Every structure is written in C-alpha cells, then in structure tokens.
Amino acid sequence: MMKFKITLLASFFCCLSVFANELPDLGDASQLIISAKEEQAIAKAILKEVAVSPEIVQDIEVIDYLKNLGDRLVAYSPNKRQQFNFFVVNESSINAFAMLGGVVGVHTGLILASNSESEVASVLGHEIAHVTQRHLPRMIAQQKNDSIKTVLGIALALLVARANPQLSAGTMTAASAMGVQKQLDYTREHEKEADRVGFQILTDAGFDGRSMVSFFNTLQRGSRFSEGAAPSFLRTHPITTDRISDISNRVKESRYRQIPDNPDFIFIKSKLRATNGTPQSAVDTFEGSIKDKRYMNEAAERYGLAIAYMRKSDFVRARQEVEWLKMNSKKNALIETLACKLEVSTNQPTQALNHYLKALNIYPNYRALIYGLAEHYLMTNETEKSIRLINEKLNTYPEDSYFYELLSKAYAKEGKELLQYQAQSEAYYRKFNLPRAIEQMDFAAKSKDGNFYQKSIVESRLKQLKFESSFEDTKDKK
C-alpha cells in the first residue's frame, strides 16, 4: 500500500514540476496555477499507477459497481464537462480522497463500514464536489505570496493528505508553516462547501440525504474506542459541529424519501468480506453469521460464503450455496457470474458455456460475464468466437484495456502477429503507458503478415502515437 502511494505521489510531483515554468503570476489571486489540461495530465500519471498497482482492487465487478455509482452522481454534478475516474484501494481504513483531474479513490474499508448504498454515495458526492469546485487548484492559487517551490510542496502535501495523513505530516514541513496553516484553515471552508454541493448531488441523484449525517455518526462511533484511533476519513476530512449542524438542517428542509438499497451494494460488500483474509477465516465468518442469523440479508451472506468456499476449493459446498441462491433470491448478475465461475472451476466446459450464454442474454453488457465467456472461448481454443465477442463489446467499452489484452491473446493463438501486437498496443495505451504502446505498435508495423489495409491502419496509428509522445516531450521541456 505504501509503495503505491509513494510511486503515485512521485508521478504527481513530477507532473507539477513540469508545469512549474508555466505557472501564472501568483500575485493575481484570480488565476489558477493548474489548468484543466494540466490536471488531466496529472490524472493520467495517477491512473497509470492505478492500472498496475497490486494495492488497487482489479475485480471488474467491484470496479463497475463503483463506476456506475459514481457516474450516476456525476450526472447531477455542477460541472458536466469534468471527467471522473473512480478506483478502489484494498485498504481496511475508512477513507476516500479526491485528486487533481477528477480521480477519486475509495478504500474498501469505507464500503464495508457503510450501512447503506446512500452512505457510500454521500461520500462520493462529497469527493465529486471537491473536484467540481476545484478545491485543490484553489488552495494552491491562494498561496500568492509564496515561492513556486512552496506552492508545489503544499500541493503535494494536500494530495498526500487524502491518502495518508501520517505521510502528509512530513511533507507539510517542506512548505512554510504559515502557508500550511492558512491552507488547513481554508480546507475547513472547502469541507463545508463540499458538504453543501455534495448533498445537492446526492439528493438530486435520488439518494437518501439523511445518509450523509448517518455516515458522520458511523465515523464518530468508530473513533470512540481509543484516543487517536479516528478513521482516516475523519483525519483528512475533519468533521466539525458546524458541518454536522449544517447538513442536519438541510436534511430537515428536504423532502423525506425512503430509498431502497441497490441489491448489488450488499452483494459487493459480501464479496469484499469474502476475499479478505484467509479462505478458512472467511468461511468461519460467514458460517457463523448464518448459523446465528447475524445478517441483514441472507442471500448476500450465502453469496459471500459461496465465494469463500470457492477460495478454499470446496466446490461441493460452494455449489450448495449457489443452488440455494438460485432458488431463494432474485436474479442478479453477480450470482450468475459466480455460478459460471463455479462451472469453470469444476472443469465443466459445456455447462459453463451454456450458463454464460444464458446469463449474457439477460445481462448483455455485464463486463464480468463478457470477460468470462471470452476467456472460456480462449481456453477451449474457440478463438474466432472470442474475437467476435470482444469486437462486438468494444463498441460499448472502447476504453477497456482488458478487452484488447484478450484480443491480443486470441490473435497470438491464431499466429496473427500484426493483429496481436496492434491489440496489445491499444491495451497499453488505455493503461496510459504510451512508450509501451508505441513499442508494440512498432512491432505490429514490422510484422511480416497482415494485408495492405491492416498495415495502413497500423502505420497510421503508430504515427499518431509518436506524435502524441513528441507533443508530451515538447511540453515537458518547456
């Protein structure tokens, strides 16, 4: 976890250093130090690390759940032009953080600590508001009387504070003490503004506004057990009496609505619980809660138990839980995906294929099922079917790097070098790794197979990638 944060911060600091020569006159407080385009460059540097970091949850069902939730909220944000990217950090602490360029991270601990989907949405709404209100650039711009070095130091510290309060303390000392104190005072104002805007986003998107207050209460309960053990979110987003009072008043003024939870929320929570710790400890936890009826939703609990059994390779018991889910719970894409994976794990290719096809007929754009079926086709050497499926779904998910990785594997099985390298290049490009993308596309251009049309596409794309790279290099040297 620490390695990811340090690498991420190093990338961020390098980006800020590049922009140092282009900073506007700090005497003009109305100007922002970092432009929207520069923020996007920083976002790419962060996302490049996110794409390969082992500390980031790479499970597509968890990724898509958070993305769908975030996108729903973004649709009601004040700035419709702002791009957002959401990711999940495999970290037990209760925290979430917004970075420059609309990059928002959420710890698994926050999702697990939330009692409802609206509580998770309230945090996301708050972080989205930090971005749309351009709090980080505004805080940097406020330091109009400080040196560029100090400004960059504070910018780095503010970013670190979102991820790791202890690490940020050391970074803060690199900036002037007075400047940092001014920034800390200003962030309290930003917290209130993020609450106000976030609450509006939350309620406009159809979530329960009371959840923002209930989440505050959840955090405060978590900090009562021992002094100094406050959840990370409390340390990076200090909750004052004024903030709680302000949101409580807004809740009273808003119309009461009973918001049922999205079933996916409780299943995702169970999945995160089931994949934590050892397989046996996960099994013991779920078996105990089911035996003692200590659960809010039995189907979600049995779903988690089935995953834990599969982790333990106890496929007989896993199948029993999946069968219970099919008979006793409503249809859900997460359950269908689990059932498909069970057939694959027990070496039942025919049953797996039939299950994937039936499930995709119900959930045609559910990425976990698409991934699974494409992988199944590759495993059974039905490469043409895999290629056809992926190319069809790329119309829906054109920026999905894994689809291109699967395409590359399929073309490799068929001995089609040009197409293999071309697909791998596009995979790297979507992971924000431009040098590797150019390398692979160059291999594609030099391949001895491929027809005239395919070679023309590859050569044109290679020129485009090299131009993008030279443009970035020119900007870096300014």
N, C-alpha and C positions, 0 to 999 in steps of 0.2 A: 504494500500500500504506500509506504513512504517513498519507495523507488519511483512509483508512478507520479506522485506529487512533485518530487524534485525534478524529474525529467520534464513534466508538464510545465513547471514554473520556469525551467531553463529555456524552454521553447518560447514561452510568453515573454521573458525578459529579452531574449534575442530579438524578437519582433519589435518590442518597444525601442530597443537600441537602434534598430534600422530607421525608425521613424523620428529619432531624436533630432536629426538635422532638418526635419521638415516641420518642426513644431512652430505654431503661430506665436505671435508676440504675447508673452504671458501678462503683459500689462493690460491687455484687453480681456477683461473677465468674461465678456460675452462669447468669446471664441472657445471652442472645444479643442483640446490638444489632439485628440484622436478622431479622425474622420470615420464615417460609416464603412468606407472601403478598407481602411486600415484595420478596423475592428474585425472585418471579415477575414483578413489575412491572419490575424491573431487567432480567430476561431478555427481556421484551417490547421494551424500549427497545433492547437489543442486537440482537435479531432483526429489528427494523425496519430497522436499518442493514444487516444481513446481506442482507436481501431485495433491496436496491437497489444494493449496493456492487459496482463493477466488479472489485474485487480478490478477490471471492468466486467460486469456481467455480460456475456456474449449470447445468452439464451434468447433466441428470437421471440419467444412468447412473452418474456418479461420486457424485452426491448419494445415490441409492438404495443404492449399494454400501456407502457408509459408514454410512448409516442402518440398513441391515439388519445390518451387523456390530455396530454399537453396540447396537441393540435386543437382539440375541442375548446380548450381555454383560450388559446391564441386567437381563435376566430373571433373572440369578443374583446380582444385587447385594443388599446387606443391606437397602436401603430401597426397597421396591416402590412406594411412593407418589410418590417423587421423579420428576418429569418431566425428560426429557432432550431436547435438540436438538443435532444434530451438523451441522457445516458444514466445508467445505474451503476453505482460503485458498490462492490461487495464489501461492505463495512458495517459492523454492527451498531456503531454510534448513530444517534438520531440527528441527521443533518441533511441540508440541501444547500446549494450555492449557485449563484448566477455569475457567469463570467462575461468578459467582453465578447461581442459578436453574437450574443444570443445563445450561448452554450450553457445549459443548465444540467447540473449533476444532482442526483438524489441517492442517498445512502439506502441500502436495503434495510438498515435498522429503522429508518423513518417509516418505510412502508409497513414493516412488521409492528411498529408501535401505534400505528393509526387504527382507530376503531371503525372507520368508515372510509369509503372512497372520497367522500366530500372533504374529509380531513386532509387526505393526500392532495386533493385538488386545491384546497386552501393554501397549502404551502407552495404548490406550483404557481398558483395565481400571484402569490406574493413575489416569487422569484421572477416571473414574467414581468411584473410591474417594475422591478429593479432595472430590468433591461429596457423596457419601453420608455421609462422616464430617464434613461441614460445616466443613472446614478454614478457609475464608475467614472465615465468621462467627466461628469460634472464635478466630482470630488477632486479629480486630477486638475481640472481647469481652475479650481478655487485657489490653488497654490500659486497665485500670480506673482508673488514676491519671492518665491524660492527659485533656486537654481534648477536647471533641467535634471541634473543628477538626483536631486532631492525629490523632484516630481516623479521620476521614474522609480525611485526607491519606494515612495508611497504607493504608487500604482501596483508595484509588485506585492507590497505588504497587504494591500486591500484584497488582492486576488488570493493570496495565501490564507488570509483570514477566513475566506469562505470554505477552505478545505481543511485547514489545520491551525487552530488558534495558538498552540504552543510554538509551532514553527514560525508563525507570523510575528510573534513577540520579538524574536531575534532579528527578523528582517526589519521590523519597525525602527530598531535602533540605528539603522543605516540612514534613516531620514532624520530631519531636525525634530527634536522633541516637541517644540511648539507647533510645528506644522502637523505632526501626527495628532496632537491633542485636538487641534482645530478640526482635523478630519474625523476623529471619533465623535466629536460633538455634532458634526454635520451628518454623520451616518444615522444618528438617532432621529434626525428630521426625515431622513430618507426612509427609515423604517416605518414611520407614521404614514408617509406618502405611499409607500409600497403596500401598507395595510389598506389604505383607502382605495387605491386603484385596484389592488388585488381582490378586495371584497366585491367591488363592482364587476370585475371579470368573473369572479366565482358565481355570483348570483345571476348575472346575465347568461352564463353558460348553463344554467339550470341546476346548480348545486345548492346544497343547504348552507346558507350564510352563517348559521349557528356553529358550523363545524370549525370556523376559524377560532372562536372562543373555546370550544371544546378541545381543540388541539393545544391551545395555550395551557389549558388545565392539565392535559396529559403530560406536557413537558414539565410543568411545575411539580406534578406528583412524582415524576421521575427524578427530581432533584432534591427531594426531601430526605432521602435515606441517609445521605452522608454529605457533610460540608465539602464544597468544591467539586461535587460529582454531577454538576448540572449537565444535561445533554448538550452536545456540541452546538445544536441549533440555538440554544439559549445564549451561549457564549458569543456566537457570531451574529446573532440577531437579538440583542438584549430586549427583553420584554419588560416594559415599564407599566406602572399603574395607569398612566395616561393612555397608553396603547390599548390596554385591556378595556378601559372605560370607553374609549372612542369606538372600538369595534362593537362592544356591548350595546351602545346607543344606536349604532347603525342596524344591529340585528333587531332591536325593538321597533325601529321605524320601518323595517322591511316586512313584506307580507309573508306569513308563515306558510311553508310548503313542506309536505312530507316527501322526502326524496328516497326512493328505494335504491339500495346498492346495486351496482352492476355486478352480476354473479362472478364475472371474471376477476373482480377485486379479491374476493375471498379465496378463489382458487389460486391466484398468483401468490397470495400470502402463504397458502399451504405449500405451494411449490418451493418458495424460498426457504421455508422452515424445513422442508423435507430434504433439501440439498445442502443444508448446513451440518457441520459436524460429521461424525462417522455414520455409516449406514445403520449400525446397530442402535446408536443413540437416537437416531431419527425414528426408527421402528419403535423403540421403547416409549418415546414421547407420544407418538400417535396412538399406539395400542393402549397406553394408559389413559389418554384423554377420552378415547371411545368407550373404554370399559367403565370409566367413572362418569361418562356423559358430560365431560368438561369441554364443551364446544358451543359455538354459536350456530354452526351449520354442519350437520353430519356428513353431507356429501363432500364438502370441501375437506373435512378431516379424513375421510376414506380415500379421497383423491391423493392427499399427501402421504397416507400410509402405503398406497399402491406404488408411488414413486420411491418411497423408502425401501419397500420390498424389492423393487427392481434394482436399486443400487446395491442391495445385498445379494442379488442374483437368485432371490427366492421367487421364481416366476409363477409357481403354483399359487402361492398366496396372493401375489400381485394380480393374477387373473381372477381370483375370487373377488377381490375388491373392485376390479373393473366391471365384472358382471353385476355386482351389487349396484354400481353407479348407473349402468345401463338400465337396470330395472327400476331404480328408485329415485333418479334425478332427471331433471330436464336436460335435453340435448345441449351440449356445449362443445365448442371446438377444442378446448383444452382436453376434455375427456376423450374425444375422438382421436386426437393426436397421440395421447397416451396409449390408447388401445392399439393404434397402428404400430407404435414403437414396441409394444409387447409382442406382437406377431413377428416383428423383425428380430427381436432379441431371442425368441424361441425358435428361430430358423423355420418360419412358416411363410415362405415367399408368396405362395398363392393367396393365402388368407390376408397377408399384408397388402398385396396389390388390390384385392377386392375391397378391403377396408379403406385404403387410401382413395380409391376411385369413388366410393360411395360418400365418403366424408367430404371430398372436394366438390362433389355435386351439390352438397348443402352449403359448404363454405368455400366457394371457388377462388377467393383471393386471400385465404389464410396462409400466411407465409410458412409457418411451421409444417403444414401439410404439403405445401408445394416442395419445400426442401426435402421432406421425407420421401415423397414419390420420386423426385428427380434422383435422389441418392439410391433409391431402390432400383430404378432403371439402370443406373450405372453398375450397381452390384450384380445385377442379373444380365449384364452386357447388352442391354437394350438401349444402346447409345442414341439411336435415332429418335426414340421416343423421349429420352431425356432432353435432347437438343430441342425438339419441337415444343415440349412443355415449357422449357426455360425461355425460349424466344417469345413464346406467347405471353408469358407472365412479365417479361421485361417491359411490355407496353404499359403495365400497371406500376411496376417498380423499376424504372430506368436507372436509378442510382444504387441499386442493390449490388454490392461488390461480390457477395457470395454466389449470386446467380452467375456472374462472369467466371468465378472460380470453378463452378460446376461445369460450365460450358468448356472451359479450358481442359478439364479432366476428360470430358466426353470426346473432345476433338483429339486429345492425346491418345485415347483408346483406339480411335479410328486412324491414327497415323497422319493426321492433317496438321502439319507443323504451323503453317501460316495462321490458320484459324485458332490454333492452340495458343500461340504467343499473342495474337491480337486480343483474345478474350482475357488472358492473364494481364495484359497491359491495362485493359479497361478496369479490371479488378483493382489493380494498384492505384489507378487514377482516382477511383472512388474511395480509396483509403487515404487520399491526399498525399500519396507518395509519388510525386512527379518524376524524380530520377529513375525509379524502378519502372514506371510506366513507359518512359522513353526507351529504356533498355530493352524491355520486352517487345515494344512495337518495332524497334530496330531489328530484333531477331526475326520478327514476322516479315519485315521488308526484305530481309536477306534469305528467307526460306526459298527453297527451290520448287515447292509446289504452289498451288493456288493459280486461279485463272487471271486473265487480264483485269477483269472487273474487281476481283478481290485485292489484287496487288495495287490497283489505283486507289482504292479506299484506304488501304494500309499506308501508302506513301503520303496521301493527303492528311491522314490523321497524325502521322509522325511529324510532318511539318507543323501542324497545329500545336502539338505538344511541345516541340522545340521552341516555337515562337512564344508560347506561354512561359516556358522556362527562361528564355532570354529576357522577356519582359520583367520577370521577377528579379533576375540578376541585375538588370539595369536599375531597377528601383532600389535594390539593396545597396548599390554603390553610390547612390546619391547622398 
